[in-house]
């Protein structure tokens, strides 16, 4: 429910998914609505919040039947000092979520695997809610593509480790079984288990053992029949990666209303360690090339294209932005730089986090994922121009073209129909129809100049995209409206509001800019030489 970049984290994940579906539609001309299973929890009313959000947003135009929400059970907590149960009153233990490893057994019991099968699905990608960059460029598509094409049972999306991150590592396990055979497979060691395996927990160095292993990001590809086979089993493999984590403070109220905080934890299991059940066995020890023939695999990419989490609230005056919403926003800006700088767009490079601890990001560039989501596709829509430091660029439209645009200030393009429009199905639900009545925007040889964001305002929250502005050029596209600006300078504060069914053309005029509305055979023209709103 975290309001990240103007929407909840869950909405961001659905946008990423719909962007891939929209790409599928553009390539093959077919509508595809992917079934989504969400494991929720009763902790902090999580299940109720998620359900109400989906209902309020009318199931994202996908239909209620395309979602399967199943609730994670809670487990009792124990104290770290003596291992006693933490209780609020007699026979009422304090309970916490028991780790995401229960997802496989729970999915079996709740019929999630059968539900996926009913939708003709063979594999699934798994990602966690707090990772805001997992769908960047080709990471998820490559992960799923390799898994499906090569009939793998489990895959990891990984990257280099980051010093101080509370994350595990991916490893290639070698084990000699009791029958004398050797087992090999890719797996994960959680950070809570580093001591057990003699892995130092301190800062990373090039010579440390940790530096040799990539990070576990909890982005998985899983073969559904293989996962169901493990989840339905009657032994300990159905709850993989069991660990007793007693390193967290537990706050609770006792029966007299007194607040307590004790060091403790609970028995947890980890979903990625289902990989331990997919090891391949060989009659003799293997010394090279074993990874190529395994049922498990790993894909590797730049860290900021794979994981950047918004899981920790930044403490007041804290010097580190690591794993905070502020730090993840900077990674999104770095990705925007990598994307646009290859399109011959001049743009300042984003420096290290320490430079922005007290100042915020160098600019805000927020692009709808359906502009790609593959950067190869997105880069076809941008060519030439510049984005000045301190600028703001927000593009909420998929059908878009940028040619030699110079931006110094704020440019905001918002569309009602980014991917298409909705039609009511047989049971009265609104279903998004990809490509139907999409809005469009074309900018060619345009300069946008205005005072933009007030970067000195103390009310700005950049990672929420809640900012104060002096001026902005805003384009609002209703329905299948179109906006086209060519060979023009747009200077100052403007709102171009284009009604459904109309195309607005902006060109240079004698006394300012010329604005032309086109609707079928009707043409309305007038001149604008001063900042104002256009309706």
C-alpha positions as CSV (number, residue, x, y, z in Angstrom):
1,X,0.0,0.0,0.0
2,X,3.1,2.3,0.1
3,X,2.3,5.4,-2.1
4,X,5.3,5.1,-4.4
5,X,5.5,7.5,-7.3
6,X,1.9,8.5,-6.9
7,X,0.4,5.0,-6.7
8,X,0.6,1.9,-4.5
9,X,3.4,-0.6,-5.0
10,X,0.8,-3.2,-6.0
11,X,-0.5,-0.9,-8.8
12,X,3.1,-0.5,-10.0
13,X,3.5,-4.3,-10.3
14,X,0.3,-4.6,-12.3
15,X,1.4,-1.7,-14.6
16,X,4.6,-3.7,-15.3
17,X,2.6,-6.8,-16.1
18,X,0.2,-4.9,-18.4
19,X,3.2,-3.4,-20.2
20,X,4.4,-6.8,-21.2
21,X,0.9,-7.9,-22.2
22,X,0.6,-4.7,-24.3
23,X,3.9,-5.6,-26.0
24,X,2.5,-9.0,-26.8
25,X,-0.6,-7.4,-28.3
26,X,1.5,-5.1,-30.5
27,X,3.6,-8.0,-31.7
28,X,0.9,-10.6,-32.3
29,X,-2.4,-8.7,-32.3
30,X,-3.9,-10.8,-29.6
31,X,-5.3,-9.9,-26.2
32,X,-3.6,-11.7,-23.3
33,X,-4.6,-11.3,-19.6
34,X,-2.2,-13.1,-17.3
35,X,-3.7,-14.7,-14.1
36,X,-2.2,-13.2,-11.0
37,X,-1.9,-15.0,-7.6
38,X,-1.1,-12.9,-4.6
39,X,-0.1,-14.4,-1.2
40,X,-1.4,-12.0,1.5
41,X,-1.3,-12.1,5.3
42,X,-3.6,-11.1,8.2
43,X,-0.7,-9.2,9.8
44,X,-1.4,-5.4,9.7
45,X,-4.7,-6.2,8.0
46,X,-2.7,-6.9,4.8
47,X,-5.3,-9.2,3.2
48,X,-8.1,-6.7,3.8
49,X,-6.1,-3.8,2.4
50,X,-5.1,-5.7,-0.7
51,X,-8.7,-6.9,-1.3
52,X,-10.2,-3.4,-0.9
53,X,-7.5,-1.9,-3.2
54,X,-8.3,-4.4,-6.0
55,X,-12.0,-3.8,-5.5
56,X,-11.6,0.0,-5.5
57,X,-9.6,-0.2,-8.8
58,X,-12.1,-2.6,-10.2
59,X,-9.5,-5.3,-10.5
60,X,-7.4,-3.2,-12.7
61,X,-9.6,-3.8,-15.7
62,X,-8.6,-7.5,-15.7
63,X,-11.7,-9.1,-14.1
64,X,-12.0,-10.7,-10.7
65,X,-11.6,-14.1,-12.1
66,X,-8.0,-13.4,-13.1
67,X,-6.9,-12.9,-9.5
68,X,-6.4,-15.5,-6.8
69,X,-5.7,-14.1,-3.3
70,X,-4.6,-16.6,-0.7
71,X,-3.8,-15.8,2.9
72,X,-0.5,-16.8,4.6
73,X,-0.9,-18.4,8.0
74,X,0.8,-16.9,11.1
75,X,3.2,-18.7,13.4
76,X,4.0,-18.1,17.1
77,X,7.0,-16.1,18.1
78,X,9.6,-17.0,20.7
79,X,12.1,-14.9,22.8
80,X,15.8,-15.0,21.8
81,X,16.9,-15.1,25.5
82,X,15.2,-18.3,26.7
83,X,13.1,-19.6,23.8
84,X,9.8,-19.1,25.6
85,X,6.6,-18.3,23.7
86,X,5.8,-14.6,23.5
87,X,2.2,-14.3,24.8
88,X,-0.2,-11.4,25.1
89,X,-2.3,-13.4,27.6
90,X,-2.5,-17.0,28.7
91,X,-2.9,-19.4,25.7
92,X,-2.7,-16.4,23.2
93,X,0.8,-16.3,21.6
94,X,2.0,-13.4,19.5
95,X,2.0,-14.6,15.9
96,X,3.9,-13.3,12.9
97,X,4.1,-14.4,9.2
98,X,6.1,-17.5,8.9
99,X,8.2,-16.6,5.8
100,X,7.4,-16.7,2.1
101,X,8.5,-20.4,1.8
102,X,5.0,-21.5,2.8
103,X,3.8,-20.2,-0.6
104,X,4.3,-23.6,-2.3
105,X,2.4,-25.8,0.2
106,X,-0.2,-23.1,0.7
107,X,-0.7,-22.8,-3.1
108,X,-1.4,-26.5,-3.3
109,X,-3.9,-26.5,-0.4
110,X,-5.7,-23.4,-1.7
111,X,-5.9,-24.8,-5.3
112,X,-3.7,-22.1,-6.8
113,X,-1.8,-24.6,-9.0
114,X,-5.0,-26.1,-10.3
115,X,-6.3,-22.6,-10.9
116,X,-3.2,-21.8,-13.0
117,X,-3.7,-25.0,-14.9
118,X,-7.2,-24.1,-15.7
119,X,-5.8,-21.0,-17.4
120,X,-3.4,-23.1,-19.4
121,X,-0.3,-21.8,-17.6
122,X,2.9,-23.9,-17.4
123,X,5.2,-21.5,-15.6
124,X,5.2,-18.4,-13.5
125,X,7.4,-15.6,-12.4
126,X,7.6,-14.6,-8.8
127,X,8.5,-11.2,-7.4
128,X,8.2,-9.4,-4.2
129,X,6.2,-6.2,-3.7
130,X,9.0,-3.9,-2.5
131,X,11.4,-4.4,-5.5
132,X,10.4,-1.5,-7.8
133,X,12.9,-2.2,-10.7
134,X,12.4,-6.0,-11.3
135,X,10.6,-5.4,-14.6
136,X,13.2,-3.1,-16.1
137,X,14.1,-3.8,-19.7
138,X,14.3,-7.5,-20.4
139,X,15.0,-9.0,-16.9
140,X,11.6,-10.8,-16.4
141,X,11.1,-11.6,-20.0
142,X,14.5,-13.2,-20.3
143,X,14.0,-15.1,-17.0
144,X,10.7,-16.6,-18.1
145,X,11.8,-17.2,-21.7
146,X,14.9,-19.2,-20.8
147,X,12.9,-21.2,-18.2
148,X,10.1,-22.1,-20.6
149,X,12.3,-22.7,-23.7
150,X,14.7,-25.0,-21.9
151,X,12.1,-26.7,-19.7
152,X,13.8,-25.7,-16.5
153,X,12.2,-26.2,-13.1
154,X,13.5,-23.1,-11.3
155,X,15.4,-20.0,-12.3
156,X,16.9,-17.0,-10.4
157,X,17.3,-13.4,-11.6
158,X,20.5,-12.2,-10.0
159,X,23.1,-9.4,-9.9
160,X,26.1,-8.3,-8.0
161,X,25.9,-8.0,-4.2
162,X,25.6,-4.7,-2.5
163,X,27.5,-4.0,0.7
164,X,25.2,-3.9,3.7
165,X,22.2,-5.4,2.0
166,X,20.0,-7.8,4.0
167,X,20.0,-10.3,1.2
168,X,21.1,-13.9,0.6
169,X,23.5,-15.2,-2.1
170,X,23.0,-17.7,-4.9
171,X,25.3,-20.6,-4.9
172,X,26.0,-23.8,-6.9
173,X,25.7,-26.6,-4.3
174,X,27.7,-29.8,-4.5
175,X,26.6,-32.7,-2.2
176,X,27.6,-36.3,-1.9
177,X,24.6,-38.5,-1.1
178,X,24.5,-41.6,1.1
179,X,24.3,-43.8,-2.1
180,X,27.6,-42.4,-3.3
181,X,26.1,-40.2,-6.1
182,X,26.8,-36.5,-6.4
183,X,24.0,-33.9,-6.4
184,X,24.3,-30.5,-8.0
185,X,22.0,-27.5,-8.2
186,X,21.7,-23.8,-7.9
187,X,20.3,-22.6,-4.6
188,X,20.3,-19.8,-2.0
189,X,21.9,-19.2,1.3
190,X,19.9,-16.6,3.4
191,X,21.8,-13.8,5.1
192,X,20.6,-15.2,8.5
193,X,22.6,-18.4,7.7
194,X,25.9,-16.8,6.8
195,X,27.4,-17.6,10.2
196,X,26.5,-21.2,9.9
197,X,28.5,-21.5,6.6
198,X,31.4,-19.4,7.8
199,X,30.6,-16.4,5.5
200,X,31.6,-13.1,7.0
201,X,28.8,-10.5,7.4
202,X,31.0,-7.3,7.2
203,X,31.6,-5.0,4.3
204,X,32.3,-6.6,1.0
205,X,35.8,-6.6,-0.4
206,X,37.2,-8.0,-3.7
207,X,38.9,-10.7,-1.8
208,X,36.0,-11.8,0.4
209,X,34.1,-15.0,-0.1
210,X,30.8,-13.1,-0.4
211,X,32.1,-11.1,-3.4
212,X,32.4,-14.4,-5.3
213,X,28.6,-15.0,-5.2
214,X,25.7,-13.1,-6.8
215,X,22.8,-11.7,-4.8
216,X,19.6,-13.5,-4.2
217,X,16.8,-11.1,-5.2
218,X,13.8,-13.3,-4.8
219,X,12.9,-13.0,-8.4
220,X,12.1,-16.5,-9.6
221,X,10.9,-18.4,-12.6
222,X,9.1,-21.6,-11.5
223,X,7.8,-24.6,-13.5
224,X,4.3,-25.0,-12.0
225,X,3.9,-28.8,-12.2
226,X,7.3,-29.2,-10.5
227,X,6.5,-26.7,-7.8
228,X,3.1,-28.4,-7.1
229,X,4.9,-31.8,-6.8
230,X,7.0,-30.3,-4.0
231,X,4.1,-28.3,-2.4
232,X,1.9,-31.4,-2.2
233,X,4.5,-33.6,-0.7
234,X,4.1,-34.9,2.9
235,X,7.7,-34.2,4.0
236,X,9.9,-31.3,5.1
237,X,10.7,-30.4,1.4
238,X,7.2,-28.8,1.2
239,X,8.4,-26.0,3.6
240,X,11.8,-25.3,2.2
241,X,14.7,-23.4,3.8
242,X,13.5,-23.7,7.4
243,X,15.4,-21.2,9.7
244,X,14.9,-19.9,13.2
245,X,15.3,-16.2,12.9
246,X,15.5,-14.6,16.4
247,X,17.3,-11.3,15.4
248,X,14.3,-9.0,15.2
249,X,12.6,-6.9,18.0
250,X,9.0,-8.0,18.8
251,X,6.7,-5.3,20.1
252,X,3.4,-6.3,21.6
253,X,0.7,-5.4,24.2
254,X,0.0,-7.7,27.2
255,X,-3.4,-8.3,28.7
256,X,-3.0,-5.3,31.0
257,X,-2.4,-2.9,28.1
258,X,1.3,-2.6,28.8
259,X,3.7,-2.3,25.8
260,X,6.7,-4.6,25.6
261,X,9.6,-5.0,23.2
262,X,11.7,-8.1,23.3
263,X,14.4,-9.6,21.1
264,X,13.0,-12.7,19.4
265,X,11.6,-14.2,16.3
266,X,9.9,-17.2,14.8
267,X,10.5,-20.3,12.6
268,X,10.5,-19.2,9.0
269,X,10.9,-20.8,5.6
270,X,12.2,-19.4,2.3
271,X,10.5,-19.9,-1.0
272,X,13.7,-19.8,-3.1
273,X,15.1,-22.8,-1.3
274,X,12.5,-25.0,-3.1
275,X,15.5,-25.2,-5.5
276,X,17.1,-27.7,-3.1
277,X,14.5,-30.2,-4.3
278,X,15.5,-29.8,-7.9
279,X,19.1,-31.0,-7.7
280,X,20.5,-33.2,-10.5
281,X,22.4,-36.4,-9.5
282,X,25.5,-37.8,-11.2
283,X,27.3,-41.1,-10.6
284,X,30.6,-39.4,-10.2
285,X,31.9,-36.0,-9.2
286,X,31.7,-33.2,-11.9
287,X,34.6,-30.7,-12.2
288,X,33.4,-28.4,-15.0
289,X,30.4,-27.6,-17.1
290,X,27.9,-29.0,-14.7
291,X,25.7,-25.9,-14.5
292,X,24.7,-26.1,-18.2
293,X,22.7,-29.3,-17.7
294,X,20.9,-28.5,-14.4
295,X,17.2,-28.2,-13.9
296,X,17.9,-24.9,-12.2
297,X,19.5,-21.8,-13.8
298,X,20.4,-18.2,-13.2
299,X,20.3,-15.0,-15.3
300,X,22.5,-12.1,-14.5
301,X,22.1,-8.4,-15.1
302,X,23.1,-5.0,-13.7
303,X,21.9,-4.6,-10.2
304,X,19.7,-1.5,-10.8
305,X,17.9,-3.4,-13.6
306,X,17.2,-6.3,-11.2
307,X,16.7,-5.1,-7.6
308,X,16.3,-1.9,-5.8
309,X,14.0,-2.1,-2.9
310,X,11.8,0.4,-1.1
311,X,11.6,-1.8,2.1
312,X,13.1,0.5,4.7
313,X,11.9,3.9,5.8
314,X,14.7,6.4,5.7
315,X,15.5,7.7,9.2
316,X,15.7,11.4,9.8
317,X,19.1,12.8,8.9
318,X,20.3,9.3,7.9
319,X,23.4,9.4,5.6
320,X,22.5,6.1,3.8
321,X,19.8,5.7,1.2
322,X,20.3,2.0,0.9
323,X,17.1,-0.1,0.4
324,X,15.0,3.1,1.1
325,X,12.4,4.6,-1.3
326,X,14.7,7.5,-1.8
327,X,17.6,5.2,-2.9
328,X,15.4,3.2,-5.2
329,X,14.2,6.4,-6.9
330,X,17.8,7.3,-7.7
331,X,18.2,3.9,-9.3
332,X,15.1,4.6,-11.5
333,X,16.7,7.9,-12.5
334,X,20.0,6.0,-13.4
335,X,18.0,3.6,-15.5
336,X,16.3,6.6,-17.2
337,X,19.8,8.1,-18.0
338,X,21.0,4.8,-19.5
339,X,17.8,4.5,-21.6
340,X,17.7,8.1,-22.9
341,X,21.4,8.8,-23.3
342,X,21.6,6.1,-26.0
343,X,18.9,8.0,-27.9
344,X,21.2,10.9,-28.5
345,X,19.5,12.9,-25.8
346,X,21.8,15.1,-23.7
347,X,21.1,14.5,-20.1
348,X,23.1,14.9,-16.8
349,X,24.5,11.6,-15.3
350,X,23.3,10.6,-11.9
351,X,26.1,10.4,-9.4
352,X,26.5,8.5,-6.2
353,X,23.8,8.4,-3.5
354,X,25.8,10.5,-1.1
355,X,25.4,13.6,-3.3
356,X,21.6,13.5,-3.1
357,X,21.2,12.8,0.6
358,X,20.1,16.4,1.3
359,X,19.1,17.6,-2.1
360,X,16.9,15.0,-3.8
361,X,17.4,13.6,-7.3
362,X,19.0,15.6,-10.1
363,X,15.7,15.4,-12.1
364,X,12.5,13.4,-12.2
365,X,12.0,11.2,-15.3
366,X,9.0,8.8,-15.0
367,X,8.1,6.8,-18.1
368,X,5.1,4.5,-18.4
369,X,6.5,0.9,-18.7
370,X,4.3,0.3,-21.8
371,X,6.6,2.7,-23.8
372,X,8.6,-0.6,-24.0
373,X,8.9,-2.3,-21.7
374,X,12.0,-3.5,-23.6
375,X,14.4,-0.7,-24.0
376,X,14.9,-1.8,-27.6
377,X,11.3,-0.7,-28.2
378,X,11.3,2.4,-26.0
379,X,14.4,3.7,-27.8
380,X,12.5,3.7,-31.1
381,X,10.2,6.4,-29.6
382,X,13.0,8.8,-28.5
383,X,15.6,10.5,-30.7
384,X,17.6,13.6,-30.1
385,X,17.2,16.7,-27.8
386,X,18.0,17.3,-24.2
387,X,16.8,17.2,-20.6
388,X,18.3,19.8,-18.4
389,X,19.2,19.3,-14.8
390,X,16.3,20.0,-12.4
391,X,13.7,19.1,-15.1
392,X,10.7,16.9,-14.7
393,X,9.5,14.5,-17.4
394,X,6.4,12.3,-16.9
395,X,5.0,10.4,-19.8
396,X,1.8,8.4,-19.2
397,X,1.1,7.4,-22.7
398,X,2.3,4.4,-24.7
399,X,1.7,5.6,-28.3
400,X,4.4,8.3,-28.3
401,X,7.1,10.0,-30.4
402,X,9.9,12.4,-29.2
403,X,12.1,13.9,-31.9
404,X,14.6,16.7,-31.0
405,X,12.8,17.9,-27.9
406,X,14.6,20.2,-25.5
407,X,13.2,20.3,-22.0
408,X,14.1,22.7,-19.3
409,X,11.3,22.6,-16.7
410,X,8.3,20.3,-16.3
411,X,6.6,18.4,-19.0
412,X,3.7,16.2,-17.9
413,X,1.7,14.1,-20.4
414,X,-1.2,12.2,-19.0
415,X,-3.7,9.9,-20.8
416,X,-6.9,8.2,-19.7
417,X,-6.4,5.5,-22.3
418,X,-2.8,4.6,-22.0
419,X,-3.1,1.0,-23.2
420,X,-6.7,1.0,-24.5
421,X,-10.3,1.4,-23.3
422,X,-12.5,-0.8,-21.3
423,X,-15.6,-2.8,-22.3
424,X,-18.1,-4.5,-20.0
425,X,-18.0,-8.3,-20.1
426,X,-21.0,-10.6,-19.7
427,X,-21.1,-10.2,-15.9
428,X,-20.7,-6.4,-15.9
429,X,-17.0,-6.1,-15.2
430,X,-14.9,-3.5,-17.0
431,X,-12.2,-5.3,-19.1
432,X,-9.3,-3.4,-20.6
433,X,-9.1,-3.9,-24.4
434,X,-5.5,-3.4,-25.5
435,X,-5.1,-1.1,-28.4
436,X,-8.7,0.1,-28.4
437,X,-9.0,3.9,-28.6
438,X,-5.5,4.6,-27.3
439,X,-4.4,8.2,-26.8
440,X,-1.4,9.4,-28.8
441,X,1.3,12.1,-28.5
442,X,3.9,13.4,-31.0
443,X,6.6,16.0,-30.2
444,X,9.0,17.1,-33.0
445,X,11.4,20.0,-32.9
446,X,9.9,21.4,-29.7
447,X,11.4,23.4,-26.8
448,X,9.6,23.3,-23.5
449,X,10.8,26.1,-21.1
450,X,9.3,26.8,-17.7
451,X,10.3,27.2,-14.1
452,X,9.2,23.6,-13.3
453,X,9.6,22.1,-9.8
454,X,10.3,24.2,-6.7
455,X,13.4,22.2,-5.6
456,X,13.7,24.3,-2.5
457,X,10.3,23.4,-1.1
458,X,10.4,21.5,2.2
459,X,7.1,19.8,1.3
460,X,8.5,17.8,-1.6
461,X,8.5,14.1,-1.4
462,X,10.3,13.0,-4.5
463,X,9.8,9.2,-4.2
464,X,6.0,9.8,-3.7
465,X,6.1,12.2,-6.7
466,X,4.5,14.8,-4.5
467,X,6.2,18.0,-5.5
468,X,5.6,21.7,-5.6
469,X,5.8,23.4,-9.0
470,X,6.2,27.0,-10.1
471,X,5.2,26.2,-13.6
472,X,4.6,23.2,-15.9
473,X,3.5,22.2,-19.4
474,X,0.8,19.7,-18.9
475,X,-1.0,17.7,-21.7
476,X,-4.2,15.8,-20.7
477,X,-5.5,13.4,-23.2
478,X,-9.1,12.1,-22.7
479,X,-10.3,8.9,-24.4
480,X,-8.5,8.5,-27.8
481,X,-7.4,12.1,-27.9
482,X,-4.2,13.1,-29.8
483,X,-1.7,15.8,-29.2
484,X,0.9,16.9,-31.7
485,X,3.4,19.7,-31.4
486,X,5.9,20.6,-34.1
487,X,8.5,23.4,-34.6
488,X,7.4,25.3,-31.6
489,X,8.6,26.8,-28.4
490,X,6.2,26.3,-25.4
491,X,7.3,28.8,-22.8
492,X,5.6,29.2,-19.4
493,X,2.7,27.6,-17.7
494,X,0.3,25.7,-20.0
495,X,-2.4,23.1,-19.6
496,X,-3.5,21.5,-22.9
497,X,-6.7,19.6,-22.3
498,X,-7.7,17.5,-25.3
499,X,-11.3,16.1,-25.4
500,X,-12.1,12.6,-26.4
501,X,-12.2,12.3,-30.2
502,X,-10.1,15.4,-30.9
503,X,-6.6,16.0,-32.1
504,X,-4.8,19.1,-31.0
505,X,-2.0,20.5,-33.2
506,X,0.5,23.0,-31.8
507,X,2.7,25.0,-34.1
508,X,4.5,28.3,-34.1
509,X,2.4,31.4,-34.9
510,X,3.1,35.1,-35.5
511,X,2.1,36.2,-32.0
512,X,3.0,33.0,-30.1
513,X,1.7,29.5,-30.7
514,X,-1.0,28.3,-33.0
515,X,-3.5,25.8,-31.6
516,X,-5.7,23.8,-34.0
517,X,-8.4,21.3,-33.1
518,X,-9.3,18.6,-35.5
519,X,-12.4,16.4,-35.1
520,X,-13.5,14.4,-38.2
521,X,-14.0,17.1,-40.9
522,X,-14.4,20.0,-38.4
523,X,-11.4,22.2,-37.8
524,X,-11.2,24.9,-35.1
525,X,-8.2,27.3,-35.0
526,X,-7.1,30.1,-32.8
527,X,-3.9,31.8,-31.6
528,X,-2.4,31.8,-28.1
529,X,0.3,34.3,-27.2
530,X,0.2,34.0,-23.4
531,X,0.1,31.2,-20.8
532,X,-3.4,29.8,-20.0
533,X,-5.4,26.7,-20.0
534,X,-6.8,25.3,-23.3
535,X,-10.0,23.2,-23.2
